[in-house]
Amino acid sequence: MFMEWELLNVVGTIAFAASGAIIAMDEKYDIFGVWLLAFITAFGGGAIRNVLLGNPVSLIWQQNDLFILCFLVALLIFLLPSVVLPHWERWGVIVDAIGLVAFAFQGAQVAIKLDLPLSAAIAAAVLTGVGGGVVRDLLAGRKPLVLQSEVYAIWAILIAVITYYFKLEGGLAVYALLIGVATLRVISYYRKWNLPARKVR
């Protein structure tokens, strides 16, 4: 499980750091703003989850290699936007979907290892998967994606429920779950699957 956990950490960090950096540049933030939004998107959800579950927040600071990776991803995007952005426009949805499912699975695992109920696993999966993105969007002056009608957090909930009931920890079953849910996330984006939404006058 250790190798799988590390791989999920790397994939999720790259995906969310990239999305944070790109949104910061879209808002014309300076290099510090780019780094800040990259770090918040990549690590904010895990920090919020730890606070909610009573897990030591200081565990976040034991990820030095991932901090460096996040820094380098944001720097690369800032220095070479003409090289990175065309590829992001093509593959960004897929990369973001991978980051979402990877972090959602990790969040669910943290709650399960603390012997917490399903509700806690769902909350941990959602917060880890979308919490950093919510803070990122707020800092960028945008309406958080997860609060709009587009299906997004539902996929984190699905991962939490399956992980909890089937007691998934590692192996091919986990990869099958993540690939399957990531695929559904991409399909939902292109097919424009939306949750019901209503507006009062």
Disulfide bonds with the S-S distance in Angstrom:
none
